[in-house]
Amino acid sequence: MHLYDRGFAVDDGALAVIELFDAASGCATFSQRILHFDSGRSAPRSDAVSDEVLYVLAGSGRAELRGETHVLHPGTALFVGAGTSWSIDGAEGASVLSVLIHDPEPGSTPHAVLDLAEREAGGATAGRQFRLLATPEVGCASVTQFVGYIPPGRAPDHFHKYDEVVYVLQGHGFLHIGGQVAPLRPGSAVHLPARIVHSLENAGPGEMQVLGVFRPAGSPAEAYYPDGTQAVVPTAEES
C-alpha cells in the first residue's frame, strides 16, 4: 500500500514540518509535507530547482510573494515557481500542505494565489466532483492541484495515467489496492503511482474531501478501468 499516516520532523525557524512522501519513500516526482507556522514572521523560503503548490489546511496569516501580500485562510491555494521566495507573517496556527514538484516544466508566471470557494465545480465518475486550483491555466505548467468531493460509496476499480499524491481533508473511508484495504481518515496521505489500479471508498455518512496533486497535468476526471477502457463521465442530465 502507498499510504502514510503522519510523521514528524522539525525545521529551522518558527516552523514544524511533517514529512509525508518523497524519493526516500518511493515518490520521486514529488515531496509532500505539512508546514506548520507559529506566530510571527517566518524566514523567507524558496526552492531553486522545484516548483511548489500549497494549500492552507487550517489557521490564517499573510503570505508575501515578490512584494505582494495575500491573506490566507483554509482553502487558499498558492503556486510558487522555482526560485521564487515567499514567507508567512502574522500566522495564527497556520498549517499548509506543501508539494514540491521536482524537475518542473517552465511556467508562465512566478506565482499564483487562488481561493477554493471561487473555483467552479466539475464532474467525475461515480457521482464525484472536483474544483481545480493550481493548473497550467494559471501558470503552473507541471501539475494539476484540486480538491475532490466524494459521496458515500466505493468507486469502481480504476487507474490514472498520472502520478498522484492525495491528502484526506474530511471524512473516513478505505483505500483498496490489489486486494489490500487500508483505512483513511483526515490527515491520511496516499501516493498513487501512474497506472496502479485502486479505489477510494467513502464509508460515510457524510462527504469525503481529498486534496490531490498529479503530474502530468490534466483532468481529475480522466480514469481508466482495469481492462484499459476509459471511464465515462456522466452528463449533467445523467448525474
C-alpha positions as CSV (number, residue, x, y, z in Angstrom):
1,M,0.0,0.0,0.0
2,H,1.2,3.5,-0.8
3,L,-0.2,5.1,2.4
4,Y,1.2,7.4,5.0
5,D,-0.4,8.4,8.3
6,R,1.6,11.2,9.9
7,G,5.2,11.6,11.0
8,F,7.1,14.5,12.5
9,A,10.3,16.4,11.9
10,V,11.5,19.9,12.8
11,D,12.8,22.6,10.5
12,D,14.7,25.8,11.4
13,G,12.8,28.9,12.4
14,A,9.2,29.1,13.7
15,L,8.3,26.1,11.5
16,A,7.4,22.5,12.2
17,V,7.5,20.1,9.2
18,I,5.5,16.8,8.9
19,E,7.2,14.8,6.1
20,L,4.9,12.6,4.1
21,F,6.2,11.4,0.7
22,D,9.5,11.9,-1.1
23,A,12.1,10.0,-3.0
24,A,13.1,8.0,0.1
25,S,9.5,6.6,0.3
26,G,9.3,5.8,-3.4
27,C,7.8,9.1,-4.6
28,A,10.5,10.6,-6.9
29,T,8.1,13.1,-8.6
30,F,7.0,15.0,-5.5
31,S,7.9,15.8,-1.9
32,Q,4.7,16.1,0.1
33,R,4.8,17.6,3.6
34,I,2.8,19.7,6.0
35,L,4.3,23.1,7.1
36,H,3.0,24.4,10.5
37,F,3.8,28.1,11.2
38,D,3.8,29.5,14.7
39,S,3.0,33.2,15.4
40,G,5.3,35.8,14.0
41,R,7.1,36.1,10.7
42,S,8.7,33.1,9.1
43,A,12.1,33.1,7.4
44,P,11.9,33.5,3.6
45,R,11.6,30.2,1.9
46,S,12.4,29.2,-1.7
47,D,13.5,26.2,-3.7
48,A,16.0,26.9,-6.5
49,V,15.0,23.9,-8.6
50,S,11.5,22.8,-7.7
51,D,8.1,24.4,-8.1
52,E,5.8,24.3,-5.1
53,V,2.0,24.1,-4.7
54,L,0.5,24.9,-1.3
55,Y,-2.9,24.6,0.3
56,V,-4.0,26.1,3.7
57,L,-5.5,23.4,5.8
58,A,-6.1,25.4,9.0
59,G,-5.4,28.8,10.6
60,S,-4.7,32.1,9.0
61,G,-1.9,34.6,8.2
62,R,-0.5,36.6,5.3
63,A,1.7,35.3,2.5
64,E,4.3,37.6,1.0
65,L,5.5,36.8,-2.6
66,R,7.5,39.2,-4.7
67,G,6.4,42.2,-2.8
68,E,2.7,41.2,-2.8
69,T,0.7,40.4,0.3
70,H,-2.1,37.8,0.3
71,V,-4.5,37.0,3.1
72,L,-4.5,33.2,3.9
73,H,-7.4,31.2,5.2
74,P,-8.4,27.5,4.9
75,G,-9.0,26.9,1.2
76,T,-6.3,29.3,-0.1
77,A,-4.0,27.7,-2.6
78,L,-0.7,29.0,-3.9
79,F,1.6,28.2,-6.8
80,V,5.2,29.2,-6.2
81,G,7.6,28.8,-9.1
82,A,11.2,27.6,-8.7
83,G,13.5,30.3,-7.3
84,T,10.6,32.4,-6.0
85,S,10.9,33.5,-2.4
86,W,7.9,33.5,-0.1
87,S,7.2,33.9,3.6
88,I,4.3,33.9,6.0
89,D,3.6,36.7,8.6
90,G,1.0,37.0,11.3
91,A,0.3,33.3,11.3
92,E,-2.4,32.0,13.7
93,G,-1.7,28.3,13.8
94,A,-1.4,28.1,10.1
95,S,-1.0,24.6,8.7
96,V,-0.2,24.3,5.0
97,L,0.1,21.2,2.8
98,S,3.1,21.7,0.5
99,V,4.0,19.6,-2.5
100,L,7.4,20.3,-4.2
101,I,7.4,19.4,-7.9
102,H,10.8,18.2,-9.0
103,D,12.2,18.9,-12.5
104,P,9.3,21.2,-13.3
105,E,8.2,22.4,-16.7
106,P,8.7,26.1,-17.3
107,G,5.7,28.1,-16.1
108,S,4.2,31.3,-17.5
109,T,4.2,33.1,-14.1
110,P,6.3,33.0,-11.0
111,H,3.3,32.6,-8.7
112,A,-0.5,32.5,-8.4
113,V,-2.9,32.6,-5.5
114,L,-6.3,31.0,-5.6
115,D,-9.4,30.7,-3.4
116,L,-11.2,27.3,-3.4
117,A,-14.6,29.0,-2.8
118,E,-14.2,30.9,-6.1
119,R,-13.4,27.9,-8.3
120,E,-16.2,26.2,-10.3
121,A,-17.0,22.5,-9.7
122,G,-16.6,19.8,-12.4
123,G,-17.9,16.3,-12.5
124,A,-16.1,12.9,-12.5
125,T,-17.2,9.3,-12.4
126,A,-19.3,7.7,-9.6
127,G,-21.0,11.0,-8.7
128,R,-17.8,12.7,-7.7
129,Q,-17.0,16.3,-8.2
130,F,-13.8,18.4,-8.1
131,R,-12.6,22.0,-8.0
132,L,-9.3,22.9,-9.8
133,L,-6.7,25.1,-8.1
134,A,-3.1,25.3,-9.5
135,T,-3.1,24.3,-13.1
136,P,-1.3,25.2,-16.3
137,E,-4.0,27.7,-17.0
138,V,-2.8,29.8,-14.0
139,G,0.9,29.3,-14.8
140,C,1.7,26.0,-13.0
141,A,2.8,24.0,-16.1
142,S,3.7,20.7,-14.5
143,V,0.8,19.6,-12.3
144,T,-2.9,19.9,-11.5
145,Q,-3.9,20.6,-7.9
146,F,-7.5,20.0,-7.0
147,V,-10.0,19.3,-4.2
148,G,-12.2,16.3,-4.8
149,Y,-15.7,15.7,-3.3
150,I,-16.6,12.0,-2.8
151,P,-20.1,10.9,-1.8
152,P,-20.6,7.8,0.3
153,G,-19.8,4.6,-1.5
154,R,-17.0,2.9,-3.4
155,A,-15.9,3.8,-6.9
156,P,-15.1,1.0,-9.4
157,D,-11.5,-0.1,-9.5
158,H,-9.6,2.1,-12.0
159,F,-6.2,3.7,-12.7
160,H,-4.9,7.0,-13.9
161,K,-2.0,7.7,-16.3
162,Y,-0.6,10.3,-14.0
163,D,1.4,10.1,-10.8
164,E,-0.5,11.5,-7.8
165,V,-0.3,12.3,-4.1
166,V,-3.6,12.6,-2.2
167,Y,-4.3,14.1,1.3
168,V,-7.6,13.4,3.1
169,L,-9.2,16.7,4.2
170,Q,-12.5,15.4,5.5
171,G,-14.3,12.1,6.0
172,H,-13.5,8.4,6.7
173,G,-13.2,5.5,4.3
174,F,-10.8,3.0,2.8
175,L,-8.2,2.7,0.1
176,H,-8.4,-0.5,-2.0
177,I,-5.3,-1.7,-3.9
178,G,-4.6,-5.2,-5.1
179,G,-6.9,-6.9,-2.6
180,Q,-5.4,-4.9,0.3
181,V,-7.5,-2.4,2.3
182,A,-6.2,0.5,4.4
183,P,-8.4,2.9,6.5
184,L,-8.5,6.6,5.5
185,R,-9.2,9.5,7.8
186,P,-8.4,13.2,7.9
187,G,-4.7,13.5,7.7
188,S,-4.1,10.3,5.8
189,A,-1.8,10.7,2.7
190,V,-1.7,8.4,-0.3
191,H,0.8,8.1,-3.1
192,L,-0.7,6.6,-6.3
193,P,1.9,5.9,-9.0
194,A,0.7,6.1,-12.6
195,R,-1.4,3.1,-13.7
196,I,-1.8,1.5,-10.3
197,V,-5.3,0.0,-10.1
198,H,-7.1,1.3,-7.0
199,S,-10.4,2.5,-5.5
200,L,-11.3,5.0,-2.8
201,E,-14.3,4.2,-0.7
202,N,-16.1,6.8,1.4
203,A,-17.6,5.0,4.4
204,G,-20.0,7.9,5.1
205,P,-22.3,9.1,6.3
206,G,-21.0,12.5,5.1
207,E,-19.0,13.6,2.1
208,M,-15.2,12.8,1.9
209,Q,-12.9,15.6,0.7
210,V,-9.4,15.0,-0.7
211,L,-6.7,17.3,-1.9
212,G,-4.8,15.9,-4.9
213,V,-1.8,16.9,-6.9
214,F,-0.9,15.0,-10.1
215,R,1.6,15.0,-12.9
216,P,1.4,15.3,-15.9
217,A,-1.4,18.0,-15.6
218,G,-4.8,17.2,-16.9
219,S,-8.3,16.5,-15.7
220,P,-9.1,14.6,-12.4
221,A,-12.0,13.0,-14.3
222,E,-9.7,11.1,-16.6
223,A,-9.7,7.5,-15.4
224,Y,-9.4,4.0,-16.9
225,Y,-10.9,0.7,-15.8
226,P,-8.5,-2.3,-15.3
227,D,-9.2,-3.5,-18.8
228,G,-7.9,-0.2,-20.2
229,T,-11.3,1.2,-21.3
230,Q,-11.8,4.9,-20.4
231,A,-14.3,5.7,-17.7
232,V,-17.1,7.8,-19.0
233,V,-18.1,10.9,-17.0
234,P,-21.9,11.2,-16.8
235,T,-23.6,14.2,-18.5
236,A,-25.4,16.8,-16.4
237,E,-28.7,15.0,-17.3
238,E,-27.4,11.6,-16.2
239,S,-25.8,12.7,-12.9
